[in-house]
């Protein structure tokens, strides 16, 4: 199986890479502070969340290794961040949806962060579609968005399988500030860490064909930002999210799921992004 390992780095809100899925719209880097938040969840809401999560964790159309990897990633994220996350409140027909013919299906879970958390939301999803040219397209995604209380990068992990013998692995930490204008930000999150050693190990795998526009690094820690910076982050995040919806979802979802289903799903995603 051919493996393409993609690591890309955003330099401005006008240079966002666009993998063909919901992930490119929303782009888990989590600070190390711990919080305990207690919330009461109605039984019906809890049941809806459990059903939606069960559907997501099935990953029914991908290979066993991909399914096992995604289940482990999502479970690890939830276990680590559970006290900072609210239940998924998406309608059931958005947590799972398909086109009228049933040859395109998807499962989606979005959980917002509690008010005291630096997490805006985390998203998990899978998309399956039978291609007109034959074969299947399978996309599995885990991503996290931070809010304006921190300037830590967002995080995306995505696996795209366009054929049984090929898989594209996308690992991305989209910056929240333009690194060209903020050298300290570039150093803190992309130059002073050692995560690039893992990319180098992947490159040594005979089946791997890396596509690299920049190195992938990660940093964890508490990042406090002032009110002026919060306003900047909020404005920049808003621009990227709005443009991503227009360029990615609105251009691809209608052809995959039909206008009615696409409109319903995009509307709910837009609510999360603008919330």
ABEGO torsion letter per residue (X at the ends): XBBBBBBBBBABAAABBBBBBAAAAAXXBBBABBBBBBBBBBAAAAAAAAAAAAAAAAGAABBAAAAAAAAAAAAAAAAAAAAABBBBABBAAAABBBBAAGABBBBBBBBBBBAABABABBBBBBBBBBBAAEEBBBBBBBBBBBBAABABBBBBBBBBBABAABBBBBBBBBBABBAAABAAAAAAAAAABAAAAAAAAAAABAABBBBBABBBBBBBEBBBBBAAAAAAAAAAAAAAAAAAAAAAAAAAAAAAAEAAAAAAAAAAAAAAAAX
